[in-house]
Amino acid sequence: MSGGEPFFYHRLDNGLQVVVEAMPHTESAAAGFLIRAGSRDEQPSMAGASHFIEHMSFKGTTNRSCRDINVGFDQMGAYYNAYTSKDRTFYFGWVRKGDIAEQIELLADMMQSTFPPDEFDTEKKVILEEIAMAHDRLDDHVYDLLHEKLWPSHPLSWPVLGHRETIEPMTRAQLLDYWEVRYSPSNIVLVVAGHVEPDKIVESVERFCGQWRDAGRAPERQVPPAPKEGTAVQQIDRFTQQGLAAVFAAPSAIDPQHEVARAVASILGGQNSRFYWRIVQEGIAPRASAWWVDYQDCGLLALFGLCQPDKAEALTEAIQREAALVTTDGVSEHEVQRVKNRRRTALAAEAESPHYRLGQIAEDIDYRGRARTVEQRLAAVDAVTVEGIGQYLRQWPITRQGYFVSVGPRDWPSI
């Protein structure tokens, strides 16, 4: 084992990595298996495979049925879940400190799912229903369309859920082939945070996971090209609102300016933001916000809003006006301190919970290869300044064309 306080690092002979943060002031512990398998790792014909495997991992193993898995979590009183993103799949559970070994054993067993054949077709129907539900959300259409147009032919362009055209013909054998590559131990990290003894955690992991066979490193990911400029319109008559987004290149999750990007998004479109007071409260649109979309190797800043179709021009003009004002006039010290204080409070609160620290550490390990302390995260927030935001807006301009996306009943703007 190597590493200093508060993190402990260990790697099993089969390649599985273990990262532990001891939090002796807590009475609970959380554990999660980070799989470097997301929608950006899939071939076009297998779009949605990572998310499909997430579902199947709850459906049964050699040792447990689907019911056994779910009841097992409840018997421990666990708060548990899993998610799939474009970058990763993460399975986790949060329990009393005395149950952490049992929690790790259950999660480890799930990583060896048998993909029960009698559950496969049933779960496929569930996923197809999720895809249908996503098609009923205007926000999802905007998000998916901007990825599709910004990075055509790159894996970042397809949705995490996949498409009906890829999920329907997908076979259990195809899913197992993908699982064998992506769920190889050398592509997995077990993250643990809470009131634990790292040596005992490693003993448990060796016992539960040491026999896993390593299939070798997963293929390297494709680096996405620089985002394009342009306009995309998707006319969907069944919606009553128009969704609009002006999208610009932004720092990645590991860029030194990542907290500056977050602050810019918050000042423009967060709580009590410029968009809220100058767009929403002015009656131009019921929703207006800014998203910083971050990946390991790229990022986006999206200025977004929903409005009545006949107010699309007014909303677009308002978003462009605020982007121009923040660029030419800058931001105030009061604005910067307000968003920094809210970010500090969020990080401080999360630092007291093994559940939230687990997610922070998992993201750091996935993107950076090493975990950051809470103090390091707070220092990055403290470094955000009025001058730094001005420099950011010169380096990552939001007053150029960017890429504009419009989705809704109105065929606007004309291309």
Buried (B, 14 or more C-beta within 10 A) or exposed (E): EEBEEBBBBBBBEBBBBBBBBBBEEBEBBBBBBBBBBBBBBBEEEBBBBBBBBBBBBBBBBEEBEBEBBBEBBEEBEBEBEBEBBBBBBBBBBBBBBEBBBBBBBBBBBBBBBBBBEEBBEEBBEEBBEBBEEBBEEBBBBBBBBBBBBBBEEBBBBBBBBBBBEBBEEBEBEBBBEBBEBBBBBBBBBBBBBBBBBBEEBBEBBBEBBEEBEBBEEBEEBBEBEEBBBBBBBBEBEEBEBBBBBBBBBBBBBBBEBBBBBBBBBBBBBBEEBBBBEBBBEEEBBEBBBBBBBBBBBBBBBBBBBBBBBEBBEBBBEBBBEBBEBBBEEBBEEEBBEBBBEBBBEEBEEBBEBBBBBBBBBBBBBBBEEEBBBBEEBBEBBEEBBBEBBBEBBEEBEBBEEBBBBBBBBBEBEEE
